[in-house]
């Protein structure tokens, strides 16, 4: 009897963006590796990808050449970028062995979807698209004329046409699934919700203390000014380790607020800045009621330097802000060490959800999130967090949450209710969700 050769398990994951700042596509790649696939990843390497990908013998990362800087007009610059990325992506695809399927992130869909469709048609490779948002709505944000401009309407038609050519689709919300199927005529579409991987989890106080010690090396806000107690081995501005080895919070400690932002127009950092200004005024008026607030704002993006300059000009006494770029391994620990998270993300399409909230929930961190169309698929106001529509509402939520911190009985009770909801959320992690939803679909391509 002739033995049937085993099917080749080769997959290619495409991110026409920074791989290191595309966590969902990295998690896809990691899951494929754990299912014994050989994985090629194509994208830019501005930020270090996960070590699980860097060090894996069956994972190859192919770096795309960055688009050269030009002095063209915005529309011509966009066309030049599309042309450059088309050539770069084609060359990368030609250089790898033919995979069983391409798993492509959208956006950006132009030229990604066009190039990948042509490649798949010529090589008889299956095409799967993971819809995070719509390309045309993202581009319209910075384009004169918005969604009605000729260029954006062309992008929408191309995105819709070539998107419909894929063999299968994943998306991030039920609302997007309905929109793709009913308004775009695209299917089948599988909802694969973002879920926090295992590294995002609650931690104990000694682990928080170790993080604060590490941050104190670079940020004086974490350094202690009180070193007079002989029974204290080591201390930070928030915690102290006693001679008997136990770790405790300091009495009257400051509260820690964390926000992760891409510093782009679709995340209005001005909302948080105005809310913090209001909190500063309230806390100065009632210093015995409201604690000092230490804000950790992480992320990279085009507006970061502008807002850093604004922050530097503020002479706050009760609020301090630091803007570190955290190592991959430190980010989950920072989330788990904070007292409240803030998410400023709003969706250009109204159909995607912020992964940063997923990470915060995975770490057991309650969240204040900016409200938009389908946010209630993730954040339920008063059940697992709060939603706000402007800086006034956010300022009020900060005031309520930190009043008589950390021993306000009503907030302790609210936090306990949130934690019960978050524990339920944490029961289903990315790996298990991926196995249930994505694995059967992709296995069928072999």
N, C-alpha and C positions, 0 to 999 in steps of 0.2 A: 504493500500500500504506500503510495507516494505521500510524503509528509508535506503538509501545507506550510510554506514559510510564514513566519510571524509578520504581522502587519507593521510597517514602519510607523513609529510614533514620533513624528516630527511636527512641531508647531512653530509658527512665527508670530510674535506679538509686535505690533507697530504703534509707536507713539511719536507723532510728528510734533514733539515738544520735549521738555526736559524729563528724562526717565525718572530721575530722583525725586521730582515733584509731581509724579503721576502715580500715587500710591495704589489706586485701584488696578491699574495695568500691571504694576509690579506684583500685586497679590494674585492676579490671574496667572502670571508667569510662574510664581512660586507654587501655586496649586497644580499647574501642569507638570512641573518638575516632580512634585510629590506623587503624581499619577503616572510617573515613569515615562514622560515625554522628553525628547530632546528639544530644547527651546532656543530659538534665535530671537533676540530683542533688537529692534531697530529704533533709534531715536537719538536725541541730543544728550550729552553728558555734562551739563552745567553743574549738577549736584550729584554727589555720590549715591548710587543706587544701594538697595539693601544688600547686606553682606551675604545673605542667603542666595542672592543671584550672582554677586561678584565671585564667590568662592565655589560655586557649584560646577562640577566637571561636565555636566550636560547642558550648561547654559552658556551661550555666546552672545556677548553684547556688541552690536555694531554701531559705532558712533557716526552720526551724520555730520557733515561739515557745516559750520554755522553760516548763516546768510550774511554776506558782506554788508557793511554799513554804506549807505548811499545818501546823496543829497537830493533824491528825486521827490516829486510831490507825493502826498499820501497815496493816491490811487495808483500812480506809476510804481511806487515802492511796493505796493501790495501785489501788483502784477509781476514785478521782478522777483519778489519772494516766492510766488507760486511757481514761476519758471525754474528758479534755482532748486526749490525743494522737489520739483518733479524729477529733475535730472539726478539729484542726490539719492532720492528714494528708489528710483529705477536701478541705479548702479548698485545700491545695497541689496536689493532683491535679487539681482542677477548674480551677485557674489555668493549667495547662500544656496545650499541644496534645496530642492523643491520640497516644501512642507506639505503636510496633508491639508492644512488650512491656515489662513491668515486671520488673526484676531486683531481688529483695527479699532483704535480709539477715535471717536468723533465727538466734539470737534478736536482739531481742525479737519474739516471734510474736504477742503480744497487746498492742495490737489490730491490729498490722501485717497479719497474714495475713487477718484478717476483713475489714478495710477494703479491702485490695488485691484480694481475691477478689470482693467486691461491685462494686468499680470495674471490674474486668476483665469480669465477667459483664454489666454494663450497657453497656459500651463495646465489647465484643467484642475485648478486648485480651488477648494471651497473657500468662501468668504463669509466671515462673521463680523458684524459691526457691534461695538459696545457704545451705545448712545449715552453720553453724559449730559449733553445739551444740544443746541442747534448752532451750527457754524454761522448762519446768516444773522442770528440775533446777537451773537457775540461781536461780529464785525460791525453791525449797524450801530453799536454803542458809541464807536469813535468816528463815525462817518457822517459827513454833512448830508442831510436828506434822510438819514436814518434808514428804516426798512423800505422806504419808498424810492430810494435812489436806484438808478439803473443797474449799477454794479451789484448792489445787495440783492436785487430781484433776480439777477443772473445767477448769483451764488446760491440762492434758494432753489432755483430750478435745477441746477447741477446737483446740489445736495440731495434733493428729492429724487431725481432720476437715477443717479448712480447708487444712492442709498437703497433704492428699491431692488437693485440687482443682486444684493447679497443673498446668501442661502439661508441665513438665520440672523437673528438680532437679539441683543440684550439691552436692557435699559434700566434706569435707576429708580423709577417711580411708576405707580399705576397710572398717574395722570399722563405721563409721557407715553406709556404703552397705548392708552386710549387715543391719544393724539396721533401717534404714528399709524395706528391701524385705521382710524376713522377719517382723519383729515389728509393723511399722506398716502393711504392705500398700501402701507408697508406691513409685511408679516411673514412668518410668525415672529412675534415679539415676546421675549421672556423677561419678566421683571426679576432682576437680581439686585436686591437691595444692598447698599453698602453696609457692611458689618465690620466691627473692629476685630482685627486679628488678636492673637493671644497676648502680644506684648503690651496691649492697652488693658490694664487691670488695676484695681485698687491696690494701694501699698500701705505698709504700716509706718508708724511714726519714726522708727530708727532709719528707715530707707529715705524718708523725707529729710531727716536731719543730714544724712550723707549728701543728698542733692544740694541742700542749702550751703553746706561746707564747700562743695565744689563751686557753686555759683559765687560764693563770697571771695574766691580768689580773683575774680574778674569784676565783680560788682560790689562796691562799698555798701549798697543798700542792704546786703545780706550780712554784713559784718556787724559784730556786737560792739557796743560801746561800754558794756558793763562786764568787767573781768575781775570783780572784787571778791567773789564767793570762792572760798577754798575748797568746797565740796563739788565744784563744777570742773570737770575735766576739759571740756571743750564746749563752745557755744557759738550760735549764730544770732542774728537779730530776732529770729523766731523761736529757736529751740535751744535746749542745752542738754548735755550728757553728764550725768552725775557720777561721782566716784564709784558708786555701786553698779555702774553700767547701764542704768535705766535712762531713757530719754523722755523728756517732757517738753510740752510747749511752755514758753515763757508767759508769765502773767501779763495781762494787758498787751498782748502781742498785736502786731499789725495784721491785717487780712491780706490775702493774696488773690488777685484777680488775674486771669490769663485769657488772652485772645490770640488766635492765629489768623493772620490776614495776608492776602497776596498783594496788598497795597495797590489795588487797581480800582478803576471807577465803579466796578460792580460790587465793591465793598467800601462804603462811605465811612472812612475812619473818622471823619468829622463828627459823626453821630456820637461815637464813644468819647471823643475829646470834649464835646459840649456837655455830655452827661457827667464826665469826671470833673469838669469845671463847676457844675452844679453841686456835685458831692463835696468838693473842696469847700465851697461856701457854707454848706450845711454843717460839715464836720468842724469847720473853724468856729461856727456859732455855738455848737454844742459838743465840745471836745470830750466830755465825759460820756457821751452817748454813742458817738461814732468813732471807730478806730481809724488809725492811719491806714492807707490803702497802697499796697505795692502792686503795680500792674506790670505783668510780663507780656510784652507784645512780640510775638515771633513771626517769622516769615521774611520773604524777599519780594521786591516788586518795584515798579517805576516811581511810585509816589512816596516811597519810604523816606528818602532824604528830605523831601519837602515837609513832611510831618515831623520828622526828627528836629528840624530847625524850629518848627512851631512849638514843639514841646520844650525845647531848650530855652525859649524866650519866656515861658511861663514861670512864675515865682510861687509855686504851690508849696504849702507847708504840710498838708495832710495827705497829699497824693504824690507818689513818685512813680516814674515810668522808666522801664528799661526795655531795649529792643534787641535782644540777642538773636543770633542765628544759631539754633540748637543743633547738636549732633543728633543723628537718627535715634540713637539709643537713649538720649536724654529727654526727647520730646514727650514720650509716654509718661515718664516719671514726673515731669513738670506738671502735666495735666492732672495726674493723680495726687499731686501735692498742693494744688490750689483749693481755694474755698468757693470759687464761682468762675464759670467760663462765660465769655461773651462771643457771639458769632454775628458778624456784620454782613455776611453773605446774603445777597439777593440774586435771584435767577433772572437772566436776560430773557429766558423763555417762560419763566414761571413754572417749569416742569422738572427741574432737577433739585437735589437736596445737598446740603453742605456736608462733606465727609468729615470736616473738623468737628461737627456736632456728634457724629458717630464715634469718633475717637474719644471725645470727652465723655460720652455716655459709657463707652467701654471701660474708661478709667474711673467711673463712679462719680463724675463731676457734674453737678447741676449746671444748667445753661440758661442764659438769656439770649434769645435768638431773634434776629430781625424777621418780621413776618412777611410772607408772600404766599402766592396761590396754593401750593401743595405742601407747605411746611408741616401741616398737621398729619402728614403721613409719618412724620418722625417726632416732632416736638408737640406735645399736648399740654397746652397752657394750664398750669396748676396741678398737673399730674406728674410730669417728669422734668418740668422746667417752666420758663416764662417766655412769652413772645412780646415784642414791642414794635411800634410803628415809627417812632421818632425818638429824639434824644430826651424829650421830656418824660416819656414813659420809661425809658431805660434808667434815667436818673432816679425816678421814683422806685423802681425795682431795686436799685443799688441801696437806696436809703432804707427800704424795708428790710432787705436781706442782712444788712450790716448794723442795724440798730441794736445796741447793747450786745454786740458781737463779743464772744461766741456763745453766750449763755441766755439769749432771748428764748424763753420757753416756746413761744408760738413758732419761731423759726426752727428751733430744734425739732419740733413736731413735723413741720412742713418738710424739712430736710429728710427726716426718717421716712416719710411717705414717698418722697422722690427716690430715695435709695431702694425702696422695695420695687418701684417701677424699673429702675435702672438694673437691678439684679435680674429681673425677668428679661430685659433687653440683652444682658450679657450671656444669657443661657445659649443663644444661637450666635456663634462666631462665624467669621468669613469662611473658614475652611469647610464647616459643616453646610453652610448655606450654598457655597459653590458646588459641593458634591451633589446636593439635592437638585439644583437648578441647571448649572452649566455643564457639569461632567457628562450627563446622559446625552445632551445635545451635541457636544464636541466629539464624544466617542463615536457617535453615529457617522461622522465624517471619515472614519478610518476604513 
